[in-house]
């Protein structure tokens, strides 16, 4: 009897290892993403009237990985792309680039550059012009596509059970637009509850439609972003974090949004105990780079790779890709790509931190048994 128990103790772990080592993409068959330019993989190209005059339509955007512009606001891949690759899925296509359900075999990306959580009427009431592609619009696109996906042979309702829903990053433009229009940070702070409410209601709606796993990222440390460092330059030394050079009050604002988002997600977890709601900490994953840039091969954490003359190679007049701008020879040495968005190198560090579970709660790595070991390989980190 003892020998039989010993044999079983050896066989069972071996069988488990074999099953998971051959499980392919492990967990998710689909990814659906909602958000703004941090996640947009090409919707923006269908939303603008004149692509010829829009820098993201041209090189140097896309130069590092795709070697051509794709509508991504970076030199290469985004966090969403690295998540898809980690789960051995193809890169998720932009919703507006598809013509039929056959174009979305593994999900769709509804994120649009410039998108806000709040709808345009909110900003119009305050005399501000904002995007027409709010989170509400993106949710309507998803609802329009979903019936066709559910009717696909071999999928049905299993799509929702086996899909990862990435809700964000969203909300950044709800603050960027008014701040760039001269509204005080104290006033913009009052927008936060409304932004969180919209994110929460979107999650409610997705869960009611059958979503079982949601990844909800927080906002980036805007006090470390070259466009903000340029706009809010200060002669007061105490306004800056002495360790990173970031503007303290701007990062404190981002942390306020993030704290409120985290609190809301905790309420949603209690309300939906059978649903996995993961908080993705883009803020702290980013700060790990700013606190120790050399560790990640970064030489210029606060300077834009592509931009125009200024203390942070960032100008409010000349933007990346426009006449008068310049682009660095090695974007992998920079955190910022164009003064507002990040380089592929920075996105890779952030995505791996989230995927490995260091910057996700509960750990995203726990959703896939062999994902952590794959990402932990030194060759996959940088």
N, C-alpha and C positions, 0 to 999 in steps of 0.2 A: 504493500500500500504506500509506504514511504517513497519507494522508487517511482510509483505512478504519479504521486504529487510532484516529485522532483521533475519528472518528464514534462508534466503539464506546465509547471512554472517556467520551463525553458521554451516550450512550444508556443504558448499564448503570446508572450511579448514579441516573439519572432513573427507570428502571424500579424500582429498589430502593426509592426514595423513594415512588413511587406505591403499591407493594405494601404498605409498612409504614404509610403514611398512611391506608390504607383497611382496616387489619387489625382494626378494632374493638377488642375487649378484648385483643388482642395475643398473650397467652400462655395465660391460665388460663380454663378454662370452669367450674371449680368451686373453691370454697374450703371446706375442712373445718377447724374450729377446736376446740381443746381448751384448757381453762383454768379460771379462777375469775372473780370479779366484775369484773376488768379487761376481760374479753371477753364476759361473759354478756349476751345480747340478749333474754332473757326466760325462760330455763329455770327461774330461781328462782321465778317466779310459779306454776309447776306443782309445785314441791317443798315449798311451805309450806302448812300446814293452814289458817291464818287470815290471808288477805291484808289484811283490814281493819286489822289491828294492825301491819302491817309497813310501815315508812315508804316503801320503794322502790316500793310499790304506788300511791303517791299523789304528787300535786304537792307540792313543787316539782321532784321528780325528773322529768326529761324536758322541763322547761319551755322550754328554749332552742330546740331544733330540732323536736322532735315535738309540743310543746305539750300533751303528756299523758304519763303514766307508761307505760313500755314494759317495765319490768323491768331497764333499764340503770341501773347505779349511777353516774349522772352527770346533769348537766343536759341533755345532748344526745348526740351521736354519740361512739363509742368508736374506738380505734385500728383495730379490725377493720372498722368501718364505712368509715373513710377508705381502708383498703386495698382493700375491695370497690369503692368509688367510683372509685379510681384505675385499676382494671382494667375499668371500665365494666360491672361486675356489679351486680345488685340487692343490697340489704343482705341478709346471710345470716341465714336464719330460725333460731330456737332449735329444737333437735331435739324437745323435748317439746311444742312448740306445733303440730307437724304431725300429720296423721292418716294420710297416705298418701304414697307416693313422689312424687306430683304436687306436694306441698308443698315439695319440695327440688330444683327444677330446676337450681340452680347451687351446690349444696352444703348443708351443715348445720353448725350451731354447737352443740357439745356442752358448752361451758363453763357452769359453774354457780357462782353467788356462794357463797363460803365453801368451795369445793372445795380439797382438798389433793392433793399428788402421792402421798403415802403413804396407805395405806388406814386405816380407822378402828381396826383391831386394834392397829396400831403405837401409836396415842395411848392407847387403852384400857390397854395394858400399862404406861403411864406415868401412869395415873390422870387422863387428860385426855379430854374429850368433843370429838369433831371431826365433820366432815361425813361423810355417807354417800355423797357424790358425788365420790369420788376419781378420779384419772386412770385407774385401772383400770376403774371403772364406766363412765366416758366412752368408753373404748376398746371395751368390750363393746357399748355403744350403736352405735358406728360399725360394728362387725362385723355387728350385726343389720341395719343399714340397707344395707350395701354390696351384698349380692346383688341387692337390688331395683334399685339404681342401675346395676349392671353389666348388668342385663337390659333396661334402657331402650333402645328402638329408637334407633339413631343414635349411641349412646355406646359401650357395651361397655367393653372394656379401655382405650379411649382416655381414659376418665374419670381413671384413675390417672396416666396420662402427662401430662395437661393440668390437673391439680389442684394447688393450693397448699395445703399442710398447715401450719397455724399451731399449733405445740405450745407453748402458753403465752401469756402469762406464767403460770407455775405454780410453786408452791413457797413463795410468799409467806405463805400461810396455815399452812404447815407450821411456820413460825417465828412468825407473828403470834399464833396460838392459845396456844402455850406461853409466849411472852413476856408476853402479857396475863394469863396464869394464874400469873405470878410466878416462872417458871423462869428461871434466870440465863442471860444471853447466852452464857456459857462452855459451859453444858450444851447449849443449843440449837445451838451451833456443831457439836456432835458429830452432829447430825441430818443435816448437809449431805451427807455421802457417800451416805446412804440416799436422800435426795431426788434427787440427781443420778443414782443408779443406776436409779430408777424412770423418770425422764425418758428416760434412755438406752434402757431396755428397751422403752419405748413407741415410740421412734423405730425401733428394730430391728423391732418388730412391724409398724409402718406400712410400712416398706420391704419387708418380706417379703410384705405384701399388695399391693405394686406402687407405692407412693409414689415419686415421682421428684424432687420439689422440696419441701423443708421449711424453714419459717421458725421459728427457735427463739429467743424473746426471753429476756433475762436479767431480773433483779429490779431494782426501782426503788430509789433512794436513800432508805431508810426514815428516815434521820436528818433528812430535810427535810419529813417528813409531820407535819401538826399533831397527830394523835393520839399519835404517838411523842414529839413535842416536848413535849406535855402530860404524858404518862405518865413520861417520863424527864427531867423538868426538873432542872436542876442549878444550884447557886449558884457552881460553879467556871467561871470564864471560859474556862479552857483546854479544857473539854469541848466547846466550840463552834468551828466553823470561822469565823474572823473575817471571811472574805469573804462567806459565804452565811448564817451563823447556824444551820447544820445541826449536829446532834450527830455528832461525828467517829466515835466508836466504833460507832455504829449503821450509818453508811455504810461503815465498814471491814468490818463483818459482811456487808453486802450485796455488797461487792466480793469477799469471800472466796467466797461462793456463785457469783458470776459468773465468777471465775477458774476454779473447778472445772468449771463448766458449759462454758466455752470449751475447756478441756483435753479434756473428754470428747467434744465435737463434733469436735475435731481427730482424735481416735482413730477416730470414726465415719467421717469423710471418707476416711481411709486404708483403712478396711475396706470402704467402699462408694464406690469411685472414680467410678462411673457415676451417682451420685445427688448432687444439689445440696443441701447442708445449709448454710443461711444463719444466721449468728449475728446477732440483732437486739439492738442495744445500747440498750435503753430507759433504762438507768442514765445513760449519758453524754448521751443526747438530752435527758433530764430536767435533768441538771446544766447543760446549756447555757442553760436558762431561769434556773436559780437563780443562775448566775454573771453573767448579764446580762439581768435581767427586763425592763427598759425596752425593749430591742431587740424584744421580742415583745409589747409593749403591756401588760405585767403590772405592776400597781402593788403587789400584795400577794402575794408569793411564798410566804410561810409561814403565812398566815392562811386559815382555811376560809371559803368564801363562805356556806355554810349550816351553822349550828351553834348553840351556846349560849355563854353567858358563860365567858370564860377568856382567858388571854393570847394564845391562838391561835384564838379563837372556837371552841373545841373543848371538849366536856365528856364525861366518862365516864358521866354520868347522863342527860343530855338529848341526843338525837341529831337530826340533820337531819330535818325533817318531823314531829317530835313536838311536842306542846304545850310552849311555852317556848322553842322554837328560833326563830331568825330567818334570813332569807335576804337576801343582798346584792342590790342593784339591777342590777348588771352583772357576771355571772360571768366574762366575758371578761377582766376585770382581775385574776383570781385563778388560781393554779395548782390549789389544792385546792378541790374541790366540797364535800365533807361531812366533811373531816378525815381521811379515809382514801383516798378515790378522787379522781380529778382532774376538772377541768372539760373541756368539749368543746374549749375554746381550747387548753388544755395538750395534750390528746390529739392535736389537729391538728398542733401543732408537732412532737411526737414522731413521729407517723406520717409526716409529710413528710420528716423527717430520715432515717428508716429507708428510705422509698421512694426517696429520691434517692440513697441509697448512702452518705451521710455517716456513718450509724450502723448499717450492715449490712455483714457480711463473710462471703463475698464480696458485693459490692454488689448489692442487690436490683434496682437500676435496670438492671443488665446482663441481667436476664431478659426485659426488654421494651424493644425498641429505641426506641420513641417515648414511653415513660413519663417519662423524665427531662426532656425538653424541655417536656412538658405541665406537670409539677409545678414547673418552674423559672420559669414565668410569675409575675410579681409578684402578680397577682390571685389566684393559687392558694396563696400562702404563708400569708397571714393574712386 
